[in-house]
Structures are given as C-alpha cells and as structure tokens.
Amino acid sequence: MSSPVSPDVPPVPRLVRRDAGRVIGGVAGGVADHLGVDAFRVRVVFVVLAALAGAGVLAYGLLWFFCPQGDDTQPPAPGERRQALGLAVLALVAMTVVGFAASGTPAAYLVPFVFVMVGAGLVWREFDSPATGQRSTALTWTRLAGGAILVVGGLAVIVVAGRRNYGGLSTTLLAVAATLIGVVLLTVPLWMRLWRALNEERAARIRNAEREEIASHLHDSVLQTLALIQKQAAKPEEVARLARSQERELRGWLFGDVAQRGTSLSASIREVGAEVEDAYGIEVEVVTVGDLRPDEGHRATSGGEVRRWPALVGATREALVNAAKHSGERSVDVYLEVGDEEVEVFVRDRGVGFDRDGVDPDRQGLARSIKSRMERAGGQARIDSTPGRGTNIRLIMPRPAAHTESQAARLDDTGVAVPADESIEQGRPR
C-alpha cells in the first residue's frame, strides 16, 4: 500500500519588517507575515508584554534594529493605522501604570522615560524611511525635531528628579549617563543607515567584480572557442575536439579543479588525458579514486633514483597514445585507483585489439615504452588484448614501504577525504 502523498507545504516567508505597510517600525506586521497570522494579534501580544516590565517595548526595539526591511508596497488601511496607534498608546500607558504599581518607581521617572521612548521612536521612524534620504519635507523635520526635544527633555527631567534624591558625584554621573543615552538614541538610526549603505555598496561591488570576471573568462575562452567552431564547421572531428577541450577547461574553472601536475597524481593523469585528446582528437574519459602527491616516494637504482609516479604517468600516456593510434576507437577510458599498498591505472579501449603472439619483433612499442618503463620504477604492466574486443592495459605501482595507514588519507574526485580502508569499486573496469 502506497503512502499518501503529502501536499506541498508553502515556504515560510523570511522575517523582515514591513516597509510601505508599516505604522511605526513595521515589526508587528513583519512578524505577522512570517507566522501567517493577523497583525492585530501580534500587536496585542506586544501590548501585553509591554506591561511586563517593558519587555514588549524592548523586544520591539530589538526586532526593529536587527530585522531587515522588506519590499512590500501595500500601505496600511486607515482603520489599521488608527488601531495600531491606539495599541501603541495603550502599551505605553500599561507599562507606566504597571511599573508604578509593581515597583513603586516614582512617576517623576516613569513619565519622562515614556517621553524618551516616544521621541526615540519618532526619530527612528523618520531615519528608517528610505524616502528620508531622497526628500526632506517640513513634516519630516518637524518629526525629527519633536522626537529630539522629547528625548532631551525627558532625560533632563530624569536628571533633575535624580538631583533631589542624590547629590554630588552621583548627580554628575547621572547627567553624563543621560547625555550618552540621548546621543545613542538619536544617532543609532544614522549609524544603522550608514552600515546598511556600506553593506549594500560592498555587495554591489562584489557582484560587479564577479560579473566582470565571468564576462572576461567567457570572452577569452568560450566565445573564442565558438568562433573557432564556426570556422571549422566542415570538420566534425575538429569541432568535437574543440568542444571537448572547452568543456574540460570550463568545468575545471567552474568547480575549482585547479590542481597542477606535480602536486597531484590524479591531476597529472587528467592532464595527460587532455593532452592526448587535443593531439589525436579522441575522447578520453578519466575516473579517479583517491589521490597522492607524486613526490611521495622514489625507488633507488644503480643509475640513480627513478621516480615512481612520473613513470606511471608516462606509461599511462603511452598507453593512451597507443590506443589513439591503433585501436580505431574514438573514445578511451582511464581509471585510476590509489590503494593503501599500490596504485593501479587501467587504460581500456573497445577497438580492434591485437594478437600479442602475432606482433612483429620490430613492433614492440608496448614492451619498450610501457612494460620496461614500469619495471624500471618497480612496477609492472599487464596487457590484455583480444582481436575485435579491444585492449585493456593494467599498470600497477607499489607505494613506498614507509607508507603507513595514517598517511593513506585519500581524496575522491571532489577533493573530499574518505577513509583509507573504504573500497570503491563502481568505476573500476572489468
């Protein structure tokens, strides 16, 4: 019995403040849009929280500060605006009454504090509006001046009231603290706008730099290759070679596959495959499992030191060249597997193949260029070919004796480490 298909759940909107649809700061409307509820319910919750030691006012201010502004264009209805302003007044009254009744704080402190918050809200709202930087009307300046007067006047009343209860140094500290608080409340919106403008400018500069880099790369590579393909339209093999070369280059640029020969064995094998592709116009599919540095170990001989991995890379190239010249196939598969004890490379084509016993003595290229090269470096080559069924060349190179399991961390094709004892067989030729 098949399980019922669940309906598609719509994505949850991002938490942003309303822009055109705001009444004060757009916080309640943004939270309502995010939760999928009516804005009136959210405003009521803020009113209730405001009565709890001003928690609602604090939460509203923090959300106003940290939530980004949305891009809505629907202004609030007149009834919704009156409702929201009424709830805001109710929140201030509830906070004042509950604070006076619960804590016994004198009204000489609570009432000026409410005026300070109202003034700060006016200043924040005007500076938070995108239109403030584009136009400055008389109403805008009136609101800013009124908000500043409320903040300064409220703090001054608090300082004067505090002078009656405290004297000397305490009064001075209270005045300094009130001045700092007033400066912060009046200038925070300016710093917020400056910070957002700098972030937007930085993001735009990064986007422009990325676009210029992409455009430059596409012009220097893809567009040039397309122009060459148009000129070589009558030569399908040349068109295929150009397309494969451009695909390989673009894939490496997009996915960050920038390892160079000499730093990565798999990169060396891929580079050899690319060279043979370009030189002989065939398609070389390279699959690698694991990786190591080509300078991991050497093998000492009477004639000096023979590097293991350059010998393996050279033998792989010769096997590819042999397949390109004699197999008659347009594609060759290469599979590299880095094990804990040895490294194997398989080069396989499905071409005409050959009879090893019937090869003329003067045509021993495989024996000299591949087998001898591998044996001098301490490895071996096994050639399996059947007429009409293609050729499979297996190159085996042991890893240095000093290599331990702790040094055998392997990398997959994307550069992600995998356990050394993990066996990956799905890409291995049979």
Helices and strands as residue ranges (DSSP letters): H 27-35, H 39-50, H 55-66, H 78-103, H 107-128, G 130-133, H 138-165, H 169-217, I 218-223, H 224-231, H 236-255, H 265-280, E 283-289, E 298-301, E 304-307, H 308-326, E 331-338, E 342-349, G 356-358, H 365-366, I 367-371, H 372-376, E 380-386, E 390-398, G 405-407, E 410-411, E 417-418
